[in-house]
Every structure is written in C-alpha cells, then in structure tokens.
Amino acid sequence: MFLYELAIELDRRSGELIDLAAELGMGVVTASSTLDAAQVHQLRARLGPSGGASGTPELPPPATFAPPPEEAPEAPEPPPSLTIPPVPPAHALVPPVTFEPPVHFEAVAFAPDEADAPAAPPAGAGPGGSSLPPPPPPPPPSSAAVGAGSASSPLAGFSRSQRIVLASVVVAVVALFGFMVATSGPDRAREREIAEADRRAEASQPTTTLAPATTTTVKPSVDQAKPVDVTTFCEGGVPLLTLQARFLVAAADDDFGELQDLSRERRAEWEANLDKVAVGGPPMYVDEVQRYERGVGAWMDALLTTGSALEAYQAAGGIEVDRALNAGDDVLRQVPFYCS
C-alpha cells in the first residue's frame, strides 16, 4: 500500500504521515513509498484514536430519486352489451310425432262370372217339373280332335292381322339369308386375276446366280488394359517416369529455377517419350495421355513466362495441372508392371 493512499484513507496530509513514519523509526519515506502491513498497522494505530478517523470515512447516503407519479390509465369504455335472444329448447323446435293405427284391409268377394256360373235347371225340371226325359249326353270327341285341342298353338295369343305381319317378317329373313349364302361364296374370276398378276410379277424380276458367302472374317479382340506394343511403351515410359519424378520433387521444394531448367532443356525429350507411350500404351488410357499432355505442356509454357512457381501454376489453370498430373500417374503406373 502506498503512503499517499493511507493518507487519503485517514484524511491526513502525506507530510504528516512522512514525519510520523520517521518518528516510528521507519526511515526516510516519500508519498509514493510502499508500506508493508506492519507499518500500515502502526500508522493507523497512532493516528486512529487521536485523529478521530480510524476507519474509512463515511460516505453520504446515495441520493434516491422518487419515480414520477404515473397517471392512472383511463379505463376503457365497456363494449356495448349484446342482447342474445333466448334459444328455445330442442323439444320445442321438433313437432311431436304421432302414429296412426294400422289400416286393416277387408277381403272383397267378387261375384262369379256369368259364363262360369252353372246353368239353372229348366222351370219344369225336378220332382214337380215336366215329365220329359233329359236330353242325351253329347258324343265323346274323337282322338284326333282331342290331340288337336290339347296342344296349344304358338300363335294362339295373336290376332289375325298380327299373324300376317309375323309371317311376312319370317319370309323376308329367310330370303335375306338365302341371298347372303348365294353371294358370299368364293369369286373364282377374281382369284384367277390375282394369280395371273402374281405370275407376271415373278417373271419380270431378274434372277441372280451369285453364290452366298460361305466365309466370315472375325477380328481378334484386343485387351484394352494391356499395352499394344510393350517394347515401344517401355522405351517411352521409363525415361518419362524419371522426368516426371524430377518435376514433382522440384515442385515440392518450390525450386523455381529447377522447374524452369527442366521445362527449357527437357521439353523435346518429354514430348518424344510421351508419343511412344501414346502409340504403344494400353488403349484404355488414350484420354489420360491427352489430358496429361495438355495440362503439363501448359504448365511448362507458364514456367518459362512467369516469375514464380505459384504464378505458373495459376496461369496454367491450377486445377487443370492437378488433373493432368493425376492422369499421368494413372498411365505411368503401368510402367513398373510391364517394364521391370
């Protein structure tokens, strides 16, 4: 604790505390001298009771601010009362249902027909009637008449005019079927004309005397994953693989001078070896060889016209250089397998 801080706390001047410290044997001190805990305790004990300020001076109570009176909000006007008419009960809205007693139907007796009624006996018949004998019974019908009367005719329910109309329709239908049978038979004259036209068409066509081919040529299948010419592929692939490794090491070391020297001095050798790889390599890597040639060739051109390896990489397309190097790795990965 600094001496001037203790003076402020005890409400004393720093000179008084400096003199008191000299009296207490603390040596020569200044207002900015640092006092330890024992020295602070001695000075407080010496000045506390006599000075009347043994502790921290009391601070006036903080001022309190009364909030302004809030105006009571105006009570909202009550909404207009709505008068809802009373709803009648449900049983008052539905009229009562009444059930009438079932209706009973009485059987009606019809009077027998006069034709079906039995004939009344003559006036003098019976015990008190005429003495004439009864008429003889009618003779029994013959068998032919019984058979004709027992069988019902299919036209029994039709009148005479309806029977005439039905007979006319039947005759017309039979005549129509007869006409269709007579006209739907084979047309012999038309068949002969068609056959004659076919013979004339066959006679007008030229005849060929060429013998059919008896041999076929089958091309041997080519394995797309193997080099077409292993010798040519290895002659270009081995030195191209070595040059590719030098390029990658120089790029990893950011050796811009080495990259420029390789691009300037080994460009012709690189192109010649790449041509051999393209001619003798596997057919399935044709696209990869072309991508490798375009991307790395553009990178070599940029290395000779820019000032740093990064500028050359960006000028050559950046990602296109990476794709070209990956394509070259796919092709040159076959070199150790076939050329070892």
C-alpha positions in Angstrom: 0.0 0.0 0.0 1.3 3.4 -0.9 1.8 6.1 1.7 -0.4 8.6 -0.1 -3.2 6.0 -0.3 -3.1 5.6 3.5 -3.1 9.4 3.9 -6.3 9.6 1.8 -7.9 6.9 3.9 -7.0 8.6 7.2 -7.9 12.0 5.9 -4.4 13.3 6.6 -1.7 15.0 4.6 1.1 13.0 3.2 3.7 15.2 5.1 2.2 14.3 8.5 2.5 10.6 7.7 6.1 11.1 6.5 7.0 12.8 9.8 5.2 10.2 11.8 6.9 7.4 9.9 10.3 9.0 10.8 9.3 9.2 14.5 8.3 5.5 14.4 11.7 4.5 13.0 10.6 3.6 9.5 13.4 5.6 7.9 13.0 8.2 5.1 9.8 7.6 3.2 8.0 9.6 0.5 4.4 9.8 -0.6 5.0 7.1 -3.2 6.8 4.7 -0.8 5.3 1.3 -0.4 4.3 0.4 3.2 4.0 -3.2 4.4 1.2 -4.5 6.6 3.0 -3.9 9.9 3.9 -0.2 9.0 0.3 0.4 7.9 -0.9 -1.0 11.2 1.4 1.2 13.3 0.4 4.4 11.5 -3.3 3.6 11.8 -2.9 2.8 15.5 -1.1 6.1 16.1 -3.5 8.3 14.1 -6.7 6.4 14.6 -7.8 7.5 18.2 -6.3 11.0 18.1 -7.4 11.9 14.7 -10.9 10.7 15.1 -10.8 9.0 11.7 -9.8 5.4 12.5 -11.6 3.9 9.6 -12.9 4.6 6.2 -14.8 7.9 6.2 -18.5 7.5 6.0 -20.0 8.3 2.6 -23.2 10.3 2.3 -26.1 8.1 1.6 -26.9 7.8 -2.0 -29.5 10.1 -3.3 -32.8 8.4 -4.0 -35.0 9.6 -6.8 -38.6 9.1 -6.5 -40.2 8.0 -9.7 -42.7 10.4 -11.2 -46.2 9.6 -10.4 -47.8 7.5 -13.0 -51.0 8.6 -14.4 -53.7 6.0 -14.0 -54.6 4.6 -17.4 -58.0 5.5 -18.5 -60.5 2.8 -18.1 -61.6 1.5 -21.5 -65.2 2.1 -22.3 -67.2 -1.0 -21.8 -68.3 -2.6 -25.0 -71.9 -2.2 -25.9 -73.9 -5.0 -24.4 -75.2 -7.6 -26.8 -78.7 -8.9 -26.3 -78.9 -12.5 -27.3 -82.5 -13.8 -27.7 -83.2 -16.9 -25.7 -82.9 -20.1 -27.6 -86.0 -22.3 -27.3 -85.3 -25.8 -26.1 -84.8 -28.5 -28.6 -88.0 -30.3 -27.8 -89.9 -27.1 -28.7 -88.4 -27.0 -32.2 -89.4 -30.5 -33.2 -93.1 -31.1 -33.6 -94.4 -34.2 -31.8 -94.7 -37.3 -33.8 -98.0 -39.2 -33.7 -98.5 -42.7 -35.0 -101.8 -43.6 -36.6 -103.2 -47.1 -36.0 -102.5 -49.6 -38.8 -105.1 -49.9 -41.6 -106.7 -53.3 -41.9 -107.9 -54.3 -45.4 -111.0 -56.4 -45.7 -111.2 -59.2 -48.2 -113.5 -58.3 -51.1 -115.6 -61.1 -52.6 -116.2 -60.8 -56.3 -119.4 -62.2 -57.9 -118.8 -65.2 -60.2 -118.8 -64.5 -64.0 -122.0 -65.4 -65.8 -120.1 -67.7 -68.2 -118.6 -69.6 -65.2 -122.0 -69.8 -63.3 -123.8 -73.1 -63.6 -126.8 -73.1 -65.8 -130.1 -73.0 -64.0 -132.3 -76.0 -64.4 -135.4 -75.6 -66.6 -138.6 -74.4 -65.0 -140.3 -77.8 -65.1 -137.3 -79.9 -64.0 -137.2 -81.6 -60.7 -139.8 -83.5 -59.0 -142.6 -81.1 -59.7 -141.5 -80.2 -63.3 -142.1 -81.5 -66.7 -142.2 -85.3 -67.3 -140.0 -85.0 -70.5 -136.9 -87.2 -70.4 -133.5 -85.4 -70.1 -131.5 -84.8 -73.3 -129.0 -87.4 -74.2 -125.3 -86.7 -73.4 -123.1 -85.4 -76.3 -121.0 -88.0 -78.1 -117.4 -88.3 -76.9 -114.8 -86.5 -79.1 -112.5 -88.4 -81.4 -108.8 -88.9 -80.7 -107.7 -86.6 -83.4 -109.9 -83.8 -82.1 -108.7 -84.5 -78.6 -105.0 -84.2 -79.7 -105.6 -81.0 -81.6 -107.4 -79.4 -78.8 -104.9 -80.4 -76.1 -101.8 -79.0 -77.9 -101.5 -75.1 -77.6 -100.6 -73.3 -80.8 -97.6 -70.8 -80.7 -99.7 -68.1 -82.4 -102.7 -68.7 -80.2 -102.3 -65.3 -78.4 -102.0 -63.2 -81.6 -104.8 -61.8 -83.7 -105.2 -62.4 -87.4 -103.5 -59.2 -88.5 -100.5 -59.8 -86.2 -100.1 -63.3 -87.6 -99.9 -62.0 -91.1 -97.2 -59.4 -90.1 -95.1 -62.2 -88.4 -95.4 -64.4 -91.4 -94.1 -61.6 -93.7 -91.1 -60.9 -91.4 -90.2 -64.6 -91.4 -90.3 -64.8 -95.2 -88.1 -61.7 -95.5 -85.5 -63.1 -93.1 -85.3 -66.4 -94.9 -84.9 -64.5 -98.3 -82.0 -62.4 -96.8 -80.1 -65.5 -95.6 -80.5 -67.1 -98.9 -79.1 -64.0 -100.7 -76.1 -63.9 -98.4 -75.3 -67.5 -98.9 -75.6 -67.1 -102.7 -73.3 -64.0 -102.8 -70.7 -64.9 -100.2 -69.1 -67.7 -102.0 -65.5 -67.5 -103.5 -65.1 -65.3 -106.5 -63.3 -67.6 -108.9 -62.8 -64.9 -111.6 -61.1 -62.6 -109.1 -58.9 -65.4 -107.8 -57.7 -66.1 -111.3 -56.9 -62.5 -111.9 -54.8 -62.3 -108.7 -52.9 -65.5 -109.6 -52.1 -64.2 -113.1 -50.8 -60.9 -111.7 -48.5 -62.8 -109.3 -47.1 -64.9 -112.1 -46.3 -61.8 -114.2 -44.6 -60.1 -111.3 -42.4 -63.1 -110.7 -41.5 -63.4 -114.4 -40.4 -59.7 -114.5 -37.9 -60.0 -111.6 -34.2 -60.6 -112.6 -32.6 -63.8 -111.4 -29.2 -63.8 -109.6 -26.6 -66.5 -109.9 -24.2 -65.3 -107.2 -23.4 -68.0 -104.6 -23.9 -67.0 -101.0 -20.9 -66.1 -98.9 -19.6 -69.1 -97.0 -16.7 -67.5 -95.0 -16.7 -64.7 -92.4 -13.8 -62.7 -91.1 -13.7 -62.2 -87.3 -11.4 -59.6 -85.9 -9.4 -60.7 -82.8 -10.4 -59.0 -79.6 -8.0 -56.5 -78.1 -7.3 -56.3 -74.4 -7.9 -52.7 -73.5 -5.9 -52.8 -70.3 -2.6 -54.2 -71.9 -0.1 -52.2 -73.9 -0.4 -52.6 -77.7 3.4 -52.7 -78.1 5.2 -53.4 -74.8 8.6 -52.5 -76.3 7.6 -49.1 -77.6 5.6 -48.4 -74.4 8.6 -49.2 -72.2 11.0 -47.2 -74.4 9.0 -44.0 -73.7 7.6 -44.9 -70.3 10.8 -45.5 -68.3 12.5 -42.1 -69.1 9.2 -40.3 -68.9 8.6 -41.7 -65.4 12.1 -40.5 -64.3 11.4 -37.0 -65.7 8.0 -36.9 -64.0 9.6 -37.7 -60.6 12.2 -34.8 -61.0 9.3 -32.4 -61.8 7.4 -33.4 -58.7 10.4 -33.1 -56.4 11.2 -29.6 -57.7 7.6 -28.5 -57.3 7.5 -29.9 -53.8 10.7 -28.0 -52.9 9.4 -24.8 -54.6 12.6 -24.8 -56.7 11.5 -22.4 -59.4 14.9 -22.5 -61.1 14.9 -26.3 -61.4 11.4 -26.2 -62.8 12.5 -23.7 -65.5 15.6 -25.7 -66.4 13.6 -28.9 -66.9 10.9 -27.1 -68.9 13.5 -25.5 -71.2 16.1 -28.3 -71.6 14.0 -31.5 -71.3 10.8 -30.4 -73.2 11.7 -32.1 -76.5 12.7 -35.3 -74.7 9.4 -35.3 -72.7 7.3 -34.9 -75.9 9.2 -37.7 -77.7 8.8 -40.2 -74.9 5.1 -39.2 -74.4 4.5 -40.1 -78.1 5.9 -43.6 -77.6 3.7 -44.1 -74.6 0.6 -43.0 -76.6 1.5 -45.4 -79.5 2.4 -48.5 -77.5 0.4 -48.0 -74.3 -2.9 -49.6 -73.3 -5.9 -48.4 -75.4 -8.0 -47.6 -72.3 -5.6 -44.8 -71.3 -5.9 -42.7 -74.5 -7.9 -39.9 -72.8 -5.5 -39.8 -69.8 -2.4 -39.4 -72.1 -4.1 -36.5 -74.0 -5.1 -34.8 -70.7 -1.5 -35.3 -69.3 0.0 -33.8 -72.5 -2.3 -30.7 -72.5 -2.0 -29.9 -68.8 1.7 -30.4 -68.2 2.6 -28.8 -71.5 0.7 -25.6 -70.5 2.5 -25.7 -67.1 5.9 -25.8 -68.8 5.0 -22.9 -71.0 3.8 -20.9 -67.9 7.1 -21.7 -66.1 9.1 -20.0 -68.8 6.9 -16.8 -68.9 6.1 -16.1 -65.2 8.2 -15.1 -62.2 7.4 -17.8 -59.7 6.2 -21.4 -59.4 2.8 -20.2 -58.0 2.2 -17.8 -60.8 3.0 -20.5 -63.3 0.6 -22.9 -61.6 -2.2 -20.3 -61.6 -1.5 -19.3 -65.2 -1.8 -22.9 -66.4 -5.2 -23.3 -64.8 -4.3 -24.6 -61.3 -6.8 -27.5 -61.0 -6.2 -28.5 -64.6 -2.5 -29.0 -63.8 -3.5 -31.3 -60.9 -5.9 -33.3 -63.1 -3.1 -33.6 -65.7 -0.6 -34.9 -63.2 -3.2 -37.4 -61.8 -3.9 -38.7 -65.4 -0.1 -39.1 -66.0 0.1 -41.1 -62.7 -2.6 -43.5 -64.0 -0.7 -44.1 -67.2 2.9 -44.2 -65.8 1.7 -46.6 -63.0 1.7 -49.3 -65.7 5.4 -48.9 -66.5 6.8 -50.8 -63.5 4.4 -53.6 -64.1 5.2 -54.2 -67.8 8.8 -52.8 -68.0 10.5 -54.3 -64.9 
